Amino acid sequence: MPSQIQHDMLPTRTHDEAARQDYYMDIRRHLALNVAGGNRTLYSNVVRPAFAKAHGRDPLDRGEVRGEMTAQPYYQMYSAMQRHTQEMTWDSVIDTVERELPTLTAKAKQKTAAPKGTLTLTPGFQAPRYLTFYDIHLQPGGYHTTLGKDDVSAGALYDRATYMYTMGNLGPKTDYFGLSLIAHLKSRFPNITPKRILDMGCTIGHSTLPWKEAFPDAEVYGIDVGESVLRYAHARAETMGVGVHFSQQNAEQTNFADGFFDVVVSHIIMHETSTPAVPRIFAESRRVLREGGVMMHMDNPRLAGMAPFDAFLAEWEVYNNNERFGGTYRDMDIVAEGIKAGFSKGQLSLDHVSLVVPARIMNYQTKGIQFPCLVGEK
Ligand SMILES: C[S@@+](CC[C@H](N)C(=O)[O-])C[C@H]1O[C@@H](n2cnc3c(N)ncnc32)[C@H](O)[C@@H]1O
């Protein structure tokens, strides 16, 4: 597994901090490779036969599987360890970020002194409640918290910890989601040469930068709600020599003009929003697209069609990692939501995007994982 790229904005770890962080990432890999599978064996050999004996049938859905599995000591141990490593991931990176913060703040100013891109923040901006009422993925302070003027701490924390959380599966620059969606756009729409591209929910630009690299003549925009993550995104992009326009905006209602973009995308944001937000974000995507433009919102695998046990494991994050909307989104009829947003049925499709480099380890055991993507053509 290649190491994370040590770009200039990524906090520098001491030897002991690196050892501690690598230790937690290794435990996560160990859980995924050597422990998670034991849940399946337990289910097949013990839980399911016992349920069938008691009820005269197999569990019908993930809720019934959860009812049985959460009472099992083996699953309790696995789940507690998963939760513990998630907490310790943030805990171990915070030490590095706190120590490095004055240096990072100074570097961010220096790196953005003569920028190729821009950063536009909105004083008094209110993030939607679905992002603020708890800390998604247990990130202390969530995506939105800022410690004040010039703060880059939330972005620095997210950058390193997300590499650990995804166990390096998204590559040295954590950009495989972006690269995968670009590959999909190019194969689905080989004749498109976008002049303006919008990435909604860009966080620190992991998936945004590859769009500029793939379409160097295009203007690329990234929006998110968090001041600190956006400030870090801007500094990181400039450090990497990539000019992107970042701004603090709600994807449900942006300040871009009608028809401004050729392509509007998001990578793995929709399952962290809310039932009313989903059609609003699709409608806003449609509003800012030109006639003939393309919308692509890629997210985690649908739960419908999964075997009840797989759906139960896939939902671990919903119950244990502050992703409460995750299960609901993955059950929603998102083509119907696209129609509510103003697209006609013929303009919409639910595609499946493979990762450009397949994930070697996932925290649930799904081979050949593909990411459903709502594609809308205006
Ligand atoms: C899982 S992260 C996405 C990561 C990023 N797209 C990537 O591929 O690296 C979800 C992001 O979406 C943002 N987000 C969620 N809802 C949003 C909204 N309504 N407007 C803007 N950003 C939003 C969150 O603040 C968070 O930064």
The ligand as a Gaussian input file, in Angstrom:
#p B3LYP/6-31G(d) Opt

LIG

0 1
 C      -17.531000      12.673000       3.063000
 S      -17.140000      14.349000       2.849000
 C      -16.861000      14.418000       1.100000
 C      -15.477000      14.249000       0.689000
 C      -15.067000      14.852000      -0.624000
 N      -16.165000      15.036000      -1.549000
 C      -14.023000      13.972000      -1.235000
 O      -14.329000      13.238000      -2.172000
 O      -12.894000      14.017000      -0.768000
 C      -18.699000      15.215000       2.849000
 C      -18.515000      16.701000       2.645000
 O      -19.710000      17.241000       2.119000
 C      -19.952000      18.468000       2.718000
 N      -21.374000      18.782000       2.609000
 C      -22.422000      18.031000       3.021000
 N      -23.570000      18.681000       2.763000
 C      -23.249000      19.857000       2.179000
 C      -23.990000      20.951000       1.690000
 N      -25.326000      20.988000       1.772000
 N      -23.333000      21.976000       1.133000
 C      -21.985000      21.961000       1.037000
 N      -21.214000      20.956000       1.480000
 C      -21.839000      19.913000       2.052000
 C      -19.474000      18.271000       4.155000
 O      -19.244000      19.520000       4.803000
 C      -18.226000      17.448000       3.937000
 O      -17.098000      18.258000       3.796000

